[in-house]
Amino acid sequence: MRINTFTLRRCVAALGLLAASLTGQAAEPWFEKFKAEASPQQLYQFLYAMPKGGDLHHHLTGAGLAEWWWDEAIAQQRNGYTYYTKVRINNCAAYGTNEYSFAPYLILFRNIQGSTYAGLSDCEKGEYKRLQDLDSTERQAWLDSIRLDKPYEGRNEFFGRHWERLNDIARNPHIVAEILYRNMQAFGHENLLYLETQEGADHTLKADGSEYSEDEVVAMYSRRIAAPDAKATGVTVRFQSSILRFLPNAEDDLRHLYAFTDAHRELYVGVNMVGREDDDKGHPLRFLPTLRELRLRYPDIALSIHAGEVDEPNTHIRDTLLLGATRIGHGVNLISDPDTMLRMQHGPYLVEINLISNLLLEYVRDYRQHPFPEYLRTGIPVALSTDDRGMWDSNMTDEFFVAVREFNLSWEEIVQLGRNSLIHSFVQAPVKQRLLAEYDARIARYAAQFQKQGMAAIKDVQPVSYSFTCKRYQLCLPRQ
C-alpha cells in the first residue's frame, strides 16, 4: 500500500499529540499548585524570570517605549540631528489640506528634523518647539501621543496617528538601531533568546535631509547588534523586510524587497506584508502573480504575512497560505474558517498570537472571545509575540501573564509555545538548532530549580512592567 508523505506526517503528528495528552493529564502538578497559590505578583515574577524562546511578530518602530524615543531623539545631537515637534496649530495652511495623507496638517506632536524645519514658513515654525524646550506638561503629552493611553483610543489612533507623529524620528537609522538595542536589553532581562523584527533599510534620513543607502543602513544595524553591549544581552536578532500592502505600487515594492532580502541573507531572513486588512486594496490574492514571478528567480525566501486581523469572516488566511506564507500574523478570524483550521493543524504553519494587540485594537472585546486557546488545544501551532509593544506599553512577560491568567496554561503548553517560536523561526538552520538546544536546557533547569526552591529560586529577580498590566490587572510594577 502506498501512503503519501503528507498523510504520514499528519499521522505521526497526531500520535505525538495523543501521547502528549495521555502523559500530560496529571503532569507537572507543581505548576498547577503554584498557579493556585501564587499571588499575581508572584506569578508575574515567575513568568518574567522564565526562559522564553523567540518573539516572531515584532515591528521595530512600533516597539520603542515612548521614553526610549525621547531619550534617543535628544541624544542624536551628537550626530548632527535636532528634532522639533508641533505643539500648536496657528492655521498657517490654507483650507482644503489633505488630512488623510501621511503628513496631515491638523495633528499635534508630529516630529520633524532640523532640515525639514528649515524649509517651513515663519508661521509654521511658530507651531513647533525643539524637544529640549518642551515644558513638563508638553513632554508628558508628547510621550502619551505615541502610545494608546486613553480608553477611547484604538485602531484608528494607532494606524492613523502614531506613525504620522513619529515621522522623521523613525527615519533616523541611528535612532532605530538604538531602539533595537533597547529591545534587546529589555528582552534579555526577560530571558528571551531570539528576536525576529520587522524593519527595512529604505527611505532613511541623514541630518541634512538626504537619504542613506540601504547598504549603509544594513551595515549600521549589523554593527549595532554585534557591539559588546548588544551581544551581552544574550538575544539573537534577525530581520524581516516588509511592504505596506495597500499602496498602489506595492507589487514593485515586493520585487524590490525580494532582491534586497536575497542580497542580505545573513541579517534578513524573510519578507512580510503589513497594513490594515480592512483596506481591501491590499487583499492577499493581489500579490499571487507577483510572488509566482519572484519564485522563478529567488530560492528560499520565507514569508510571514499579516492575515486574519479583521472583524468579519473572510478567506484571507487561506489565500495567504496560497501565497506561500508559512506563518500567519494575528489569525484572529481563522476561527471562522474551519477548513483552513484543519489544514493548519500540526504544521507546517504557525499563527503568531498577539493577545494585547488584538484587545487594544478591538479585534476582540475581551479575552473570552480570543481564539488562541482553541488553536493551541486543537493542534494548530501558535507562539506568543508582542507586535507593537512600545505603543501598547507592554512586554513579552505581559503576553505570557495574559495567557496564563486568562486561559489557564499548563506548564507543557508554556514550554511548547517557547519551542514553537524557535522551530518556526526563519533564522538559519545551525543557529536554530543552537537556540532550541539552549532553550530546552534552560527551561528544564529553570523548572527543576523552582520545584526544588520555590520562589527562593528567583528571589533576586526584579521584574519590570509597564502600563498595560497596571491598567488591566492592577499589577503595577517599576518601569525600569
N, C-alpha and C positions, 0 to 999 in steps of 0.2 A: 504494500500500500504506500502511496506517495503522499507525504504531508508537506505542505509548503512552509517555508521558514517563518513566515509571519504568524501562521497558526501555531506552530511550535513555540515561538517566543511568547505568544499570549498564554498558552497552556502552562509554560514554566513560570511565568509571572503570577498566574492565578494560583498555582500550587504554592508559590512562595508566600503569597498573601494569606492563604489558608493556614500554612504552617505558622506564620507570624501571629495570626489571630488565635490559634489553638494554644500557643505557648505564652501569649500575652494577656490572656483573660485575667490572670491573677498576678501579672508580672509587676515588678518594681513597686511593691507595696510601700516602700519607704517614701516614694514621691507622693503617693496618694495620701499618706499620713501627713506629710509635710504640707501639702495643699490645704488639707482640712484644718490644720492647726496654725498655720502661719498667718501673721498679720499682713496687710497689703504692703507695708514697708519691707517686711522680711521676704515676701515673695519677690518684690522688685529687686531687692539686693541680690537674691539668689540668681535671678534672671540676668541681672547686669553683669555679675561675675562669671556667668556660664559661658564656656566657649561656644562660638557661633560660626557658621560656615561662611556664606557669602551674601552680599547684597547685589542682586542681579538687575534691579529696576531702580535706577538712581540717576536723576537729572542733576548734573553738577551745578549749574547756575540756579537750580531750584533748591539746592541742598545746603546753601550757605545760611547760617543763622544771621539775623539782621545785624547783630553786634559784630559779627565777623566782617560783613561787607563794610560796615562803618570803619572799623579799625584799618582794614586793608586799603580802602579808598583814600583815607587821610595819609597813610604811610607811603602812598605812591608819589608823594612829593620827591622822594629820593630818586625816582625815575623820570621826573620832569612833568608829572601829571598834577593838575589841580581840578577838583570837581565842585560843581555848583548844582544846587537843587532849587526847584521852583517852590517858593513859599507864599506867593500871592498871584492873583490874576488882575492885571491892570487894563484889560480889554484892549490890548495892543493890536490884536488881529482883527481883520475885517469880518463881517458877518459871512457865514457860509463855509467856515473851515471844516475840513474832513475829520470829524471826531471819531470815525470808525477806522482810521488808519493806525499804523504803529506809532505815529507821532501826533496824538491828539493835543490840541492847544489847551482845552479846559481840563487839565489834570494837574494836581499838586504833587510835589515831591518827585517830579521827573528829573533825572540826573543827567547832566551833560559835562563834558570835559572842557578844559580851557580853550582848546582850539575851536570848539563849537560855540562856546560863549562869546568868543571874539567876533563871530560873524553875526551876532544878534543886533537889532536896533537898540538905541538907548532906552526906549520904552520897555522892550523885552528884558534888557539887562536888569532893569529895576525890579523885575519879578523874581530874580534869582539871588541866592546867597551862597557864598562858599560854605562847604560843610563845616569847616572850622569855626565859622561865625554864627552858627545856629545857637539860639538860647536853649535852655533845658527843655522847655515845652515843645519847641520846634524839633529838637533832636529826638524826643520820645515819639512825636508824631511821625518823623522820618522812619524810625525803626519799625513802628507799627504799620507803616504803609506797605511793607513788603512781607507781611505775614498775615494770615487770617486770624485777626484778633477780636472781631466783632461777631455776635451771633447771626447777624443778617448777611455776613459775607460768605460767599460760596463760590461756585464755579465761575460766575460772571466776573467777579472781582479777581479771581485767580487767573483765568485765561485772558481777561481783557484789561487788566491794570498792572499786575505785578511786574511782568516783563517790560511793559512800556515805561514803568518807573525806573527800573534798574538801568535800562538803556545803555549809555556809554560805559558805565562801570562794569557791566557784564561783558563788554567787548575788549577789555584790557586783559591780555593773556597773563600778565604778571599777577594781577589780582586773582584770576581764575585758578592759576597754579597754587596760590596760597590758600584759596578756598578748598582746593583739593587736599592740600596738606592738613588743613584744619579738620576735614572729614576723616582723613587717615588717622589723625591723632585721637579724635573722639571715638572712632570705631575701634582703634587699638585698645583704648581703655575699656571698651565693651567686649574685648576679646573676639572681634570679628577677624576672620582670616583673609577674606577676599572681597574686593570691591570691583564691580564692572559698571563703570559710569558712562553716561551719555554726554558727550561734549565734542563738538567739531573743532576745526582749526581755521575756519574761514571767517572773513569779514571782521577781523580783529584790528584794533586801532593803536597806532603809535601816538605819542604825546602831541605830535604836530598834525594829527588828523589823517595821515596816510596809513596804509594798511601793511601789516606784516604779511610775509608769505606763509603759506601753510607749513612749509618745511621748517621755517623759523619757529613757528608755534609748537610743532611736534617736538622740536629739539628742546624748547623751554619746558614742556611737560615732562619729557623724558629725564631731563636734568633734575627737575624738582623731585620726582619720585625716587630718583637714585641718590639724593642727598642723604647724608648720615642721619639727620633727624627724622626724615621720612622713613628710611629703612628701619629705624629703631622702633617704629610703631608696630612692626610685625604684620602690616597689611599689604598684601599683594594687589596691585592695581592693573587693570586693563580698561580700554576704552571701547565704546561703540560710537560710530558716527550716525547721524540721523537727519532725515529730511522732514520738513513741515508739509504734510501730505496734501493739504487742500490748496496749495499755491498753484497758479496757472502753469508754472514751469517746473513742477515737482518731478516730472519724468527726467528732465535734464539734470536736475539736482541729484536724482538717484544714479544716473550714469556717472556723474562726477564722483559721487561718494564711493561707488564700486571701484573706480580707478584709484581713488585716494586710499581706500582701505587696503586694496591689493598692494599698494606701494609702501604701506606702513604696517605690515602684518605683525611685527614684533610688539607694537603697542595697541593697535586697533584690531579687535577680534570679531567684529560683527557690525551689522547695519540695522537701524531701526527706523520706524516711521512714527512720527508723533503728531499731535494736534487734535483738536476737538473732533470726535467721531460724529457728532450731530451736525457737522458741516459735511453734507453728502458729496461735496466736490472731491473729498479725499477717500471715497469708498474703495475697498480693497481691490476689487477686480479691475479698476482703472489701471493698476500697475502690472497686471499679469503679462501683457505683451512686452513691456519693457524688461521685466525680470527674465522672461524667456530669452530675450535678446542678449541680456547680460550673461546669462548662464552659458551661452555659446562661447564666451570669451574668458570668463573668470571662474576658476575652480574654488570650491570650498569656502565661499563667503557665507557666514552664518547669519540668519535672520531672526530677530526678535521684534515682534511688531505689536503695537498697541491695538487691542481689539476687545470688544465687549464692554467698553466703558461708556455705556449709553443706557437710557431709561427703557427704551422699547425693545421687544424681541426682534432679532434680525438674524441674518446668516453671516455676519461679518467674521465670526471666528472660523466657521467652516471655510469661507472664502479666503481668509488669511492663511489657513493651512495649505490651501491650494497654491498660494503664492510661494510656498516653500519654507515658511516660518516653522521653527521647532519650539519656539517659546512664545507665549501669549501674554502681553502685558494687561493686567487687570482681569479680564474674562468674567466680569460681573454677570453679563446676560447669557453666558454659556448655559446656565441652568434652564433656560427656556428652549434649548436645542438638544433634546435627548439623543438624537442620532449622533451628533458631534461629541456629546459627552461619552457615549460608548466608544467612539473612535479614539478618544484621548485617554481612555483607561489604560494604566500600566505602561505608558510611554509609547513612543519616544518623546512625546510632547510634555511641556511643563507650563503651568499657569503661574505667573508672578503675581502674588497676592499683596495688595496694598490696603490694609484694613483701615488705617487712619485717613488716607487719601479718599477712599470711597465714602467714608462717613462725612468728612468735611466738605466734599464737593457734592454731597447729597445724591449719590448714586444708590445709597441705602439710607433709609430714615433712621434705623437703629440696627444694632448688630444681629438682632433676631432675623433680619432679612438677608444677611450676608450669606452667600452660597459656599464660602470657604470650607466649613466643616463637611458639607455634602461632597465636595470634590475630594477632600482629604480622605474621607471614610468610605468612598466608593472607588478608590484606586486611581484617581487622576493625580499625577504628580504635581505638587504645589511647593512653593517656597515663599517665605515672608520677605518683604522688601520695603524700603522707606520712601520711594518715589521722590517727592519734593520736600524732604524733611525740614529744610530751613523755613519754608513757608507754612508748614504745619506746626513748627516749633516743637519738634519731637525727635526721637532717635530709634535705633533698632530695638533696644530693650522695650520701648513702649509697644512696638508691634507684638513682641512675644507676650508682654503683660496683658494686652488686649486679648490675644488668642487664648492664653491660659485662663484668664478670668471669665471671658465670655463663652468659651467653648470647651472648658474643662479638659485641656490637652493632657494626654498621658505622657510619661517620660519617653516611651518609644516613639510617639508622634513627634515630640520635640526633636529628638535625635534624627528622625527621618527627614524633617524639614531642613535641618542643617546639612545632611548628606545630599538631599535633592539639590540644594543650592550650589553644591560643588559638582555633582555629577552632571548637571545640565548647564554648567557654565561653559563659556566659549573659549576659556583660556587654553593655551597649548597643552597637549596631552601629558607630557612629562611633568609640567607644573601642576596640572590637575591631580595626577597620581600622588605627587608630594603633598598637596593640600589635603586630599582625602585621608591619607595616612596620618597626617598631623592632626586633623580634626578627630579622627577615630581614637587616637591615643589620648588627646587632651580631654575629650568628653568622657571617656571611660575613667580617666584618672580623676576628673572633677567629681563624677558620681561616686566613685569609691571613697574619696576623701570626705565628701559630705555625709555619706552614710556612716562613716566612722566618727566624725567630729561634729556633725550638725552645723549650726550657724557659727560655731567657733572656727570652722574651716575658712570662713570668709569675713572674719571679724574686722579685718583691716581694710576691707573694700568700702570705698566711699562713693556710692552711686551718684550719678549726675542725671538730672531730668530737666524738662522744660515745661512750657505752659500747658501742653495738651493733657498730660496726666493730672496736672493740678486742677484744671478746669473740669475735666470729665469725671475724675475719680477722687478729687480732693486729696490727691497724693502729691504734696508739694515738697520737692527736694531742691538742694542747691543747684544752680545752673552751671557751676564750674568748681 
